[in-house]
Amino acid sequence: MSKTILVTGGAGFIGSNFVPYFAAKYPQYHIINLDKLTYAGNLENLRECVNMPNYTFIEGDICDEELVEKLFTEYDIRGVIHFAAESHVDNSIKGPKAFVQTNVFGTFNLLDAARRHWMEKPNQYKSGYEECRFHHISTDEVYGTLGDTGFFKETTPYAPNSPYSASKASSDFFVRAYHHTFGMNVTTSNCSNNYGPKQHHEKLIPHIIEKALAEQPLPIYGQGTNVRDWLYVLDHCKAIDLIYHQGRAGETYNIGGHNERNNITIVKTICAILDEKCPRKSGKYEELITFVADRPGHDLRYAIDASKLETELGWKADETFDSGIIKTVEWYLKHQSI
């Protein structure tokens, strides 16, 4: 008998990289992809799944209690991998309410439907449902900001600084609570900045590629000194696969790429690759760089210690930033409808 797994937000950036990988690797699973198709979701990114016999797409909102209940009942959902989230910090500053609605209430709605479908009562699963698991994808931004040294560990106290990260921190706590109160089999992963194919053009790397190819100014917040640990999206997908199947119930795993770069370095790297692969008629892309006023509450540095994931589950990133960024730029050059 095939097992049905609900993937939420599978038309978004990370989800649309994860779903084709996961559906191809596990033909015995029936993957239900539930996505609201907001501006950040794109079914074009799932073209390789259309003819997969073990893949079903459903357009809908994780906040829709009736729909979520219906899916659990109709498809007998036996696992959840939860990507769906509002995730753009700038948008959370302009309109925080949508972040609370989707990230907090949406996560609660999924957890509670899973609890009702899988469990008889606290700490007792229904017969045959003992292996059901809820995996929640979160972010390193819940930990706040770092100085010039140090790393976020799973034990780092939460200190979210934006409405986005506050909403994700809240959703993480609900997942934790459902494990400790009800005994639900949950895992959580907190990842660093992802990059790679299929990312929405509002995010830094595709945004810079798009602006450069249009010969427009390349905007960088402040002086470009904000540091992020960059994780290639397929490495993230492989980590989620490992955690979902082998992680310990109730545990959190940090996923990072060991690829710290500040924003100005990222932009200059992209410019150098474009100079080689798609040169301007005159001049270098780097000449388009322009500095703009910094974002309110902009965290200075994020960096992840992924040693728990590496030691316990044997994960390691396949891509360095230098290899991953070339693959990424090449993908966008090939798909210039960004």
C-alpha positions as CSV (number, residue, x, y, z in Angstrom):
1,M,0.0,0.0,0.0
2,S,1.4,3.4,-0.9
3,K,1.6,6.0,1.9
4,T,0.2,9.5,1.2
5,I,2.2,12.5,2.3
6,L,0.9,16.0,2.3
7,V,3.5,18.6,1.2
8,T,2.4,22.2,1.8
9,G,3.7,25.1,-0.2
10,G,5.1,22.8,-2.9
11,A,4.8,25.4,-5.6
12,G,7.1,27.8,-3.8
13,F,10.9,28.1,-4.2
14,I,12.1,25.3,-1.9
15,G,9.0,23.2,-2.2
16,S,9.2,23.1,-6.0
17,N,12.7,21.9,-5.8
18,F,11.8,19.3,-3.1
19,V,8.6,17.8,-4.6
20,P,10.1,16.6,-7.9
21,Y,13.2,15.2,-6.0
22,F,11.0,13.5,-3.3
23,A,8.3,12.1,-5.7
24,A,11.0,10.6,-8.0
25,K,13.0,9.1,-5.1
26,Y,9.9,7.5,-3.4
27,P,7.5,6.2,-6.0
28,Q,5.8,4.3,-3.2
29,Y,4.6,7.6,-1.7
30,H,1.6,9.5,-3.0
31,I,2.6,13.2,-2.8
32,I,-0.3,15.6,-2.3
33,N,1.0,19.2,-3.0
34,L,-1.3,21.8,-1.3
35,D,-0.4,25.3,-2.4
36,K,-2.4,28.6,-2.3
37,L,-0.6,29.8,-5.5
38,T,0.1,33.3,-4.1
39,Y,2.5,35.5,-6.1
40,A,5.4,33.3,-4.8
41,G,4.0,30.0,-6.0
42,N,4.5,28.9,-9.6
43,L,3.1,25.7,-11.2
44,E,5.6,26.2,-14.1
45,N,8.2,25.1,-11.6
46,L,6.5,21.7,-11.2
47,R,6.3,20.8,-14.9
48,E,8.5,17.6,-14.3
49,C,5.8,16.3,-11.9
50,V,2.8,16.6,-14.2
51,N,3.0,13.1,-15.5
52,M,4.2,11.4,-12.3
53,P,1.6,8.8,-11.3
54,N,2.3,9.5,-7.5
55,Y,1.8,13.2,-7.6
56,T,-1.4,15.3,-7.1
57,F,-1.7,19.1,-7.0
58,I,-4.4,20.8,-5.0
59,E,-4.9,24.5,-5.0
60,G,-5.9,25.7,-1.5
61,D,-5.0,27.5,1.7
62,I,-3.5,25.8,4.8
63,C,-5.8,28.2,6.8
64,D,-8.9,26.6,5.3
65,E,-10.0,24.3,8.1
66,E,-12.6,22.5,6.1
67,L,-10.3,21.8,3.2
68,V,-7.4,20.5,5.3
69,E,-9.8,18.2,7.2
70,K,-11.2,16.9,3.9
71,L,-7.7,16.2,2.6
72,F,-6.7,14.2,5.7
73,T,-9.9,12.2,5.5
74,E,-10.1,11.7,1.7
75,Y,-6.5,10.8,1.2
76,D,-5.7,9.3,4.6
77,I,-2.7,11.5,5.0
78,R,0.2,9.7,6.9
79,G,2.8,12.4,6.9
80,V,3.2,16.1,6.5
81,I,6.1,18.1,5.2
82,H,5.3,21.7,5.9
83,F,6.9,24.4,3.7
84,A,4.0,26.8,3.2
85,A,4.8,30.2,4.6
86,E,4.9,33.9,3.9
87,S,8.7,34.5,3.9
88,H,9.8,37.9,2.6
89,V,11.0,40.1,5.4
90,D,10.3,43.4,3.5
91,N,6.7,42.3,3.0
92,S,6.3,41.4,6.7
93,I,7.3,45.0,7.5
94,K,4.7,46.4,5.2
95,G,1.9,44.0,6.1
96,P,2.5,41.8,9.1
97,K,-1.0,40.4,9.4
98,A,-0.7,37.9,6.5
99,F,2.4,36.5,8.2
100,V,0.5,35.8,11.4
101,Q,-2.4,34.3,9.6
102,T,-0.4,31.9,7.3
103,N,2.6,31.1,9.4
104,V,0.9,30.9,12.9
105,F,-2.7,29.9,12.3
106,G,-1.9,27.9,9.2
107,T,0.6,25.8,11.0
108,F,-1.7,25.3,14.0
109,N,-4.5,24.3,11.6
110,L,-2.3,21.6,10.0
111,L,-1.0,20.3,13.3
112,D,-4.5,20.0,14.8
113,A,-5.9,18.2,11.7
114,A,-3.0,15.8,11.9
115,R,-3.6,15.2,15.7
116,R,-7.3,14.4,15.1
117,H,-6.5,12.1,12.2
118,W,-3.6,10.2,13.7
119,M,-4.2,10.1,17.5
120,E,-6.8,8.6,19.8
121,K,-5.8,10.9,22.7
122,P,-2.6,12.5,24.1
123,N,0.4,10.2,23.7
124,Q,-1.6,7.5,22.0
125,Y,-1.6,7.0,18.2
126,K,-4.4,5.2,16.5
127,S,-3.6,1.6,15.4
128,G,-1.6,1.7,12.2
129,Y,-0.8,5.4,12.5
130,E,2.2,5.0,14.8
131,E,4.7,6.0,12.1
132,C,3.0,9.2,11.1
133,R,5.2,12.3,11.3
134,F,4.9,16.1,10.9
135,H,8.0,17.8,9.7
136,H,8.1,21.6,10.0
137,I,10.5,23.8,7.9
138,S,11.6,26.9,9.7
139,T,14.4,29.5,9.4
140,D,17.6,30.6,11.2
141,E,16.0,34.1,11.5
142,V,14.2,33.0,14.6
143,Y,17.5,33.1,16.5
144,G,17.9,36.9,15.8
145,T,21.3,38.2,14.8
146,L,25.0,37.3,15.5
147,G,28.0,39.5,15.9
148,D,31.2,38.9,14.0
149,T,31.7,35.5,15.5
150,G,29.7,32.5,16.7
151,F,27.0,30.3,15.2
152,F,23.4,29.5,15.8
153,K,23.0,26.1,17.5
154,E,19.7,24.3,18.1
155,T,20.0,25.5,21.7
156,T,20.4,29.2,20.8
157,P,17.6,31.2,22.5
158,Y,15.0,32.6,20.2
159,A,15.2,36.3,19.5
160,P,13.2,37.1,16.4
161,N,13.6,40.7,15.1
162,S,11.1,41.0,12.2
163,P,7.4,40.3,12.0
164,Y,8.4,37.4,9.6
165,S,10.8,35.8,12.0
166,A,8.4,36.4,15.0
167,S,5.7,34.5,13.1
168,K,8.0,31.6,12.3
169,A,9.2,31.5,15.9
170,S,5.6,31.2,17.0
171,S,4.9,28.4,14.5
172,D,8.0,26.5,15.8
173,F,6.6,26.8,19.3
174,F,3.3,25.3,18.3
175,V,5.0,22.3,16.7
176,R,7.1,21.9,19.9
177,A,3.9,22.1,22.0
178,Y,2.1,19.4,20.0
179,H,5.0,17.1,20.7
180,H,5.2,17.9,24.4
181,T,1.5,18.1,25.1
182,F,0.0,15.5,22.8
183,G,3.1,13.3,22.1
184,M,2.9,14.0,18.4
185,N,5.8,12.7,16.3
186,V,7.2,16.0,15.0
187,T,10.6,17.3,13.7
188,T,11.7,20.8,12.9
189,S,14.5,22.1,10.7
190,N,15.9,25.7,10.8
191,C,17.8,26.5,7.7
192,S,20.0,29.3,6.5
193,N,19.4,31.4,3.4
194,N,18.6,29.2,0.4
195,Y,19.5,29.9,-3.2
196,G,19.3,28.1,-6.5
197,P,16.8,27.5,-9.4
198,K,13.2,28.5,-9.2
199,Q,13.6,31.2,-6.6
200,H,11.2,34.2,-6.8
201,H,12.8,37.3,-8.2
202,E,12.1,39.4,-5.0
203,K,14.9,37.6,-3.3
204,L,18.5,38.9,-3.4
205,I,20.2,36.5,-5.9
206,P,17.5,36.3,-8.6
207,H,16.8,40.0,-8.1
208,I,20.4,41.0,-8.8
209,I,20.6,38.7,-11.8
210,E,17.3,40.1,-13.2
211,K,18.4,43.7,-12.6
212,A,21.9,43.1,-14.1
213,L,20.5,41.5,-17.3
214,A,18.2,44.5,-17.7
215,E,21.2,46.9,-17.2
216,Q,19.4,48.5,-14.2
217,P,21.0,49.6,-10.9
218,L,21.9,46.7,-8.5
219,P,20.5,47.8,-5.1
220,I,22.3,46.8,-2.0
221,Y,21.1,47.6,1.5
222,G,23.5,49.8,3.6
223,Q,27.1,49.0,2.7
224,G,26.5,45.4,1.8
225,T,28.1,44.1,5.0
226,N,25.2,41.9,6.2
227,V,26.4,38.3,6.3
228,R,24.3,35.2,5.5
229,D,25.2,31.5,5.4
230,W,24.1,30.3,2.0
231,L,22.6,26.9,1.4
232,Y,22.1,25.4,-2.1
233,V,18.4,24.5,-2.3
234,L,18.9,20.8,-3.4
235,D,21.2,20.3,-0.4
236,H,18.4,21.6,1.8
237,C,15.9,19.2,0.1
238,K,18.2,16.2,0.8
239,A,18.5,17.3,4.5
240,I,14.7,17.5,4.9
241,D,14.4,14.0,3.4
242,L,17.0,12.7,5.9
243,I,15.3,14.4,8.9
244,Y,11.8,13.3,7.9
245,H,12.9,9.7,7.7
246,Q,15.6,9.4,10.3
247,G,15.4,12.4,12.6
248,R,14.5,11.8,16.3
249,A,10.9,12.8,17.3
250,G,10.7,16.1,19.0
251,E,14.1,17.2,17.8
252,T,15.2,20.3,15.9
253,Y,18.0,20.2,13.3
254,N,19.8,23.2,12.0
255,I,20.7,23.1,8.3
256,G,23.5,25.4,7.0
257,G,25.9,25.4,4.1
258,H,29.1,26.6,5.7
259,N,29.1,29.3,3.1
260,E,29.2,32.7,4.8
261,R,29.3,35.6,2.4
262,N,28.3,39.3,2.9
263,N,25.9,40.8,0.4
264,I,28.4,42.9,-1.5
265,T,30.5,39.7,-2.1
266,I,27.4,37.9,-3.4
267,V,26.6,40.7,-5.8
268,K,30.2,41.0,-7.1
269,T,30.4,37.2,-7.6
270,I,27.2,37.3,-9.7
271,C,28.5,40.2,-11.7
272,A,31.8,38.3,-12.4
273,I,29.9,35.2,-13.6
274,L,27.6,37.3,-15.8
275,D,30.6,39.1,-17.3
276,E,31.9,35.8,-18.4
277,K,28.6,34.1,-19.5
278,C,26.6,37.1,-20.8
279,P,28.8,40.2,-21.1
280,R,27.4,43.7,-21.4
281,K,27.9,45.5,-24.6
282,S,30.2,47.9,-22.8
283,G,31.6,47.9,-19.2
284,K,31.2,45.5,-16.4
285,Y,28.1,44.5,-14.4
286,E,29.8,45.6,-11.2
287,E,29.5,49.2,-12.4
288,L,25.7,49.0,-11.9
289,I,26.0,48.5,-8.1
290,T,24.2,51.1,-6.0
291,F,23.8,51.4,-2.2
292,V,20.3,52.1,-0.8
293,A,19.0,52.9,2.7
294,D,19.1,49.9,5.0
295,R,16.1,47.8,5.9
296,P,14.6,48.5,9.4
297,G,15.8,46.0,12.0
298,H,18.1,44.4,9.4
299,D,20.0,41.5,11.2
300,L,23.7,41.8,10.7
301,R,24.8,38.2,10.5
302,Y,23.4,34.7,10.4
303,A,25.5,31.6,10.5
304,I,24.5,28.0,11.3
305,D,26.2,25.2,13.2
306,A,24.9,22.1,11.4
307,S,27.1,19.6,13.3
308,K,24.1,17.9,14.9
309,L,22.6,17.1,11.5
310,E,26.0,16.1,10.2
311,T,26.9,13.9,13.2
312,E,23.6,12.2,13.9
313,L,22.2,11.8,10.4
314,G,25.4,11.9,8.2
315,W,24.3,14.9,6.1
316,K,26.7,17.1,4.3
317,A,26.2,19.8,1.7
318,D,27.2,18.6,-1.8
319,E,27.6,22.2,-3.2
320,T,30.0,24.8,-2.2
321,F,28.9,28.4,-2.8
322,D,31.3,28.7,-5.7
323,S,29.8,25.7,-7.4
324,G,26.2,26.4,-6.5
325,I,26.2,30.0,-7.6
326,I,27.4,29.1,-11.1
327,K,24.6,26.5,-11.4
328,T,22.1,29.1,-10.2
329,V,23.2,31.9,-12.6
330,E,23.2,29.4,-15.5
331,W,19.6,28.3,-14.6
332,Y,18.4,31.9,-14.7
333,L,20.2,32.7,-17.9
334,K,18.3,29.7,-19.4
335,H,15.0,30.8,-17.9
336,Q,15.1,34.5,-18.5
337,S,11.3,35.0,-17.8
338,I,12.3,35.8,-14.2
